[in-house]
Amino acid sequence: MRSVIYHQYGEPAEVLQLTEAPDLRQPDAGEVLIRVLSRPVHPGDLLGIRGRYRAPGNLTPVGPDGARPGFEGMGVVESIGAGVDPVRNLKRGTRVAFFPARWAWSEHVLAQAQFVTPVPNDMPDVAAAQLHVSPLTAVLLARAVQASGALPGDVIALSAAGGLVARLTAKLLLTQGYQPVGIVRSQQSIAALSAQLPDMPFISTEQANWGKHLGALTQGRPVRVALDPVGGRIAGTLAGLLADGGALVSYGDLSGQPLSLPALSFSARGISIHGVSVGRWAGLPPEARAADIATAIELTRTMRQAFHAAAEYPLEDVASAVRHAERAGKVGAVLLR
């Protein structure tokens, strides 16, 4: 089978290559073999290829056999192993989405059946390919807001608010009675976002001293929680705007820059920092995961316009795909077909 691989950490467009790899074995008990049709290029995938998940000072190179990116996608079941629960309705030819499963940027993956979701007939492939990571991250972020002690009516600030995760999170927060406020990079994007989320105000970092103007959007109410995938100066500004006892919830590092906060933010103001990663979702109890998947499917229906593709590329053009995924102003997911 064909598979994208890299043998050293670095810029994705430079280190990724498409290669012929041995066909995968037949599935063991509880496993499903899937022919992958589409998979999204996530920021987290690119961080891994750059080696950014290693601890500071850890310079361990990629192993001698290389590494293969990707954990999410959609496709068609080709075979199932023994013991797969018939209630899961997985059989040859079933259209499915999966997460987590290693080597998603390959023509086939082996996945644990418990992490494979049959796709509803009315769900297009472009949404099925994005069914897990972004919606489930949104579910985890909404849960983190609740765990912070925020109450309905409290202001929740979301940076990178034009991204799919932020939009889905905002939808959940509005449903739960919170008041989300979006921070975006471009003033030009606000009109389109406001059409999707008319009950959510937005502000652009293009506006000078945007942090000082945020209070006008919240009618003077303080920000109780900030949800941030950017890091660096944006996250620092948001943390400075938090009410005493507020929480900064980090779920990414798009800027690659460290946070900078006064030490007294913690001791005198009671600010706390938490982290959310969809990589920990698989460890939740089965009942919780099933409920989360139901929420994810519902989000694809109520926010259908949000699940579209900015572009689709074949596997052999993976370099163009990863460049496009980080293009400024991109709207929608970049998919590898």
N, C-alpha and C positions, 0 to 999 in steps of 0.2 A: 504494500500500500504506500501511497505518498504521505509524507509527514513533514511539517515544518520543524526545524531543529536549529539550535545554536550551540556553539562549542566554546564561546567566551562571552562574558558580560560586556555590554556596550550599547551603542545606539542601535535600536531594533532594526532599522532599515539597512544597517551595515552588517550585522551579525547573523540575521536570520537567513536561512536557505531552505529550499524545498528539496527533499531527498527521498529516495526509495528506502523504505524500512520493511522488515519482515512482517508478514501478515500476523494479525493477532490470533491467539489461540481461541478455541471455542470456550464459551462462558462456563465457569464453574458454578457450583450451587449458589443461588441467590444473585447471579450476575446476568447482565443483558449485553449482547453485542449489537451495537448501533452503527449503521452507515450514516455518517454525518453529512448533512446537506448545507447547514449554515451555522456560523458561529460569530459572535461579536468580538470586536477588538476593544477590550476594557483598559482603562488607565492602569489598573492593577496588574494586568498582563505585562504592560510595558515597563512598569516599575520592577517587576521580577526579572525581566530580560536585562535591565540595566544593573541588576544586582543590588537594588536598593533595600531589599528586605533583610539583607545581612546586617548583623549588629555592627555598630561603629567599631572600626579596627579589624573586622573580620574580612580578610582578603582571600578566603578560600575560593579557588577557581571552580568553574563548571567541571563536573566529573568527566572522566575520559570518554564516556559514551555520549556526552552532550546532554542537553535538556530540551524538552519539547513543551511549548507553552499551551495554554488554554485549559479551561475547566468547565465552560458552559457552551451549550449549543442545542441544536435540534436536528432530528433526522428520522430514520425509519428502523424499526427493530428487524434485525436479520436472524437472530437466534436467541434463545433463553436457556439458562441453566436450570438444573433441577431445583425444586423447592421454592420457586418463585410463586408468591401468594397469588392464586387466581383472582382474588378480589382486585388486584392491581390492574387487571385487564390488559396485560402485556402479552402480545403474541406476534408472530412474524407478520410484518407489514404495518404494524401499528405506528402511527406518527407520534413522536414523543419529543419532549424537551428533557434535558438532563443537567444536573449540577449537584455535587461536584463529580467530575470524572477527568482523569488525567489525559493529556495529549489531545485536547479537543481540536487543535489545529492539525488534525490528521483526518484521513478518509474514514477511519473507523475508531471507535472507542469501546472499551469495556467499562461498564458502570454497574455499581450496586443497584439492584432493582428498587431499593427503598429511596434512591435518589433520582428515579426516572418518573416523569409525569406524562401520562397520556394527554395529548393535546386535543382540546375540544374542536369539533369540526368547523366551527365558525371562526377559529383563530387563525389568522394568516401566518405564513412561515416567518415573516419579519418580526412579528410579535412573539411567536413561539421561541425563536432564537434568543430572545431577551427576557424570557419568562421568569428566570430565577434571580440572577445576581442583583439587578437594579431594584425590582419590586421587593425582594427579601431584605435588601439593605434598607429600603424605606420602612419596612415593617419594624426592623430592629431599631432604627432611629426614632420612630414614633414611640416605641417601647422605652427607649432611653429617656425621652422627654418625660414620660410618665414617672419613670424611676427617679428622676431628678427632683421630684416634688412639685413640678409645675402644675398649675391648676387650669381648668378651662377658662378661657379669657385672657390668659397670660400671653405675652408677646414672645414669639420664637423666631429668631433671625436665622436665615439660611443663606450662606454664601454659595457662589456658583449656582445660582437659583435657576439658570436656564438649562441645567443638566437634567437628565431623565430622573436620576435618584431624587434630586431636590424637588422636582415637580410632583413626583409620586408621593414623597413625604408630605409636601404641603397639602395635597389632596386628603391624606389621612388625618393630618392635624386639623384641617378645617372641619372634617367630619366629626372629630372628637371635641370640637369647641374651642380650640386654641386660635390665636391670631398670628399666622405666619407672616413674616416680612422678608422679601427677597432682595438679595444683593447680587447684581449682575455686572459684567464687565462693560457692556455696551448699552448706551442709551437707546440705540436703534432697536434692540431686541425687546424692549419693554412692552411695546404695543401688542406684539404677537403673544407674549406671555400673559399679559392681562386678559387677552381674549380667552385663553385656556383656563385661567384662574382669576375670574373677575373679582373675587372677594379678597384677593391678596395684593397688597401694595408692593411696589418695587422701587429700588433706587440703584443708580449706576455709580460705579467707582470712577467713571469719567468726570463726575461732578466734583468740583473742588471741595475739600473738607466734607466728603460725603457722610462721614460718621457723625458730624455735628448736625447734619440735616435729618438724620434718621428719626430723631424725636418727633419731627413734624408728621411723619408717616404713622407713628404709634400714638399720636395725640398726647405726647408727653409721658406715656407709660414706659417703664423700664423694660429692657430685654431680660427675660428670665433665663432663656437657654439659647445658645448659638450652636448651630450645626454647620460644621466646616470640613470640606475636603481639600482645601487649598494649602493651609499652613502659612508660614511666613508672616508678612506684614498684615495681610487681610485678617488672619486669625488673631493676631495681636490686637488689632483695632477692635474687632468684635469683642474680645475678652475685656477690653477697657470699657466697653459700653454696657457690660452686664451689670445688672442690679447686684447689690451685695448678697452673697449667698448663691449667686447664679452659677451656671455650669456651661463650660465649653465642651462640646462633644466633637471629637475629631474622627473623621472616617476616610482620610486620604492625605496625600502630600503632593498635590499637583504643582506647587511652586518649587518644591525641592529646597525650600529655605527653612531654617529653624525658627521656632517660636521665640518671641522676646517679650517677656512679661515682668513687671516689677515684682520683686519678692513679696512685697506687702499686699499684693493682690490676693495672696493665699492666706497669710496670717491675719491681716487686718480686715480684709473685705470678705473672706470666706469663699473666694472663687475656687471652683473645683474643675479639674480636667478629666474627661473620660474618653475612652476609645471604643469604637464600634467597628467590627470587621465581619463581613458575611462569611469569611472563612471559618468562623466558629459556629455558624448556623447548623452545620451537620451534626454537631454534638447535642442539639436540643432533643428532648423526648419526642418519640414518634407522633404523639397527639398534638404537640405544639407545632411540629413541622407540617402536619396535615392542615392545621388551621391556617398557617402562614401561606401555604400553597393556594388554599382557597381564596385568601385575600389577594394574592398575586394574580390569580386568574380574573378576579373581579376588577382589579385595577386595569388589566388589559382591555376590559369591556368599557369601563367608565371613562378611561383616559385613552381611548383607542388612537386618537390623533397624535399622542405622544410616542407611540411605538412605530416609528417609521425609520427608514434607512437614509442616511445622507449619501451613501454609495455602497455598492457591492463589488467585490473584487474576487477573481479566482485565486486559488491557493498559490499558483505560480507567480502571482503579482503581489505577494505579501509585503514587499518593500513599499509599494505605493499605498497599500492599505494602512500600514502603520504610520506613514507620513500624514495621510489624510486624517487619521484618527486624532491627531494633535494639531490640526489646522485651526487657527483662530477663526471664530465665527461659525464653525461647523454646527449644523443643526441636524440631529438624528444620529443613529448609530452607524458605524462603519462595519460591514459584515464581510466575512470571508466565506465564499460559496464553494 
